């Protein structure tokens, strides 16, 4: 009996000793990995953390260390993959296997993977790589199921792709109740129903604009169906086309075709507006959702029944939709006459040369000095809907050109 007890004691000692040795070896590699990481010796750090995992495959500090090494080298995808693997291992561990240090490491890994998935998704979204953004945001929800912002981000990526059905599904799949989610579901439901109801009209409108059809307003923008659509809109209805092009219908009845960034007009695009008498199009550069840069405005009058009813266009530089600096303005009549003017606008207003007929004379035609341009005190050269307060755009008002 004494011999048996002695054998048991020896075995326990040996087992305890082996565990202590194993812990020592793991901790040694963790310390080395941390020091190498601080010294920017990434290959050595990676080797040390890998050795720690060879010794103990459930060592959470080693997974976190490896992820930190990849992050330090800007290899975020590799860091995310390591964190996924580590958290999967932790999921299979029993509570008795998790001491305080292990639980602390798991919490840090969980926080880190949420941060990295969010950052990568946001970067992809900003680059308009919405498919990639969706991939990261889907993974984000796996590790952040209780945070409404994760579902909102996924829904937003689908919406940016023009897939309102998936955008709604992403929110409805959320197993949480949150005020912002509820409001977003209501908003997207309205948009989805509108888009479905007017799907054929929107497809026809997009096709006509892309084909640069001349007086498209007569065929679509002035129809009762389009006016009914506009009346239901409370926010822009954005539809992504091929490549980097978007078609957008605004609640005021304006339509945009062109490039966008972060749901704002940005790059090059065309902007249409109309009424029963004329349509106006701005073609040019956009920044921060406004005409900024070089552009041209064309106005075509539908009711041109006489030689005294002109069409006109202007080219120049725009700041937030207002003409700034040198501006070329041309008027052309049904009888073939055309008169060109050159202005130097300050915040959209050309300097007054003299007063005629109770209005400001702002310029003589450069090709026929017998004609001059009159502008009322409240008129301004601006893209329609971007006029400053108190002024109306020349392009939507009555044009005044007179001979001496």
Buried (B, 14 or more C-beta within 10 A) or exposed (E): EEEEEEEEEEEEEEEEEEEEEEEEBBBBBBEBBBEBBEEEBBEBBBBBBBBBBEBBEBBBBBBBBBBBBBBBBEBBEBBBBBBBBBBEBBEEEEEEEBEEEBEBBBEBBBEBBBEBBBEBBBBBBEEBBBEBBBBBBBBBBEBBEEBBBBBBBBBBBBBBBBBBEBBBBBBEEBEEEBEEBEEBBEBBBBBBEBBEBBEEBBEBBBBBBEEEBEEBBEBBBBBEEBEEBBEBBEEBBBBBBEEEBBBBBBEEBBBBBBBBBEBEBBBBBBBBBBEEEBBBBBBBBBBEBBBBBEBBBBBBBBEBEEEEBBBBBBBBBBBBBBBBEEBBBBBBBBEEEBBBBBBEBEBBBBEEEEEEEEBBBBBBBBEEEEBBBBBBEEBBBBBBBBBBEEBBBBBBBEBBBEEE
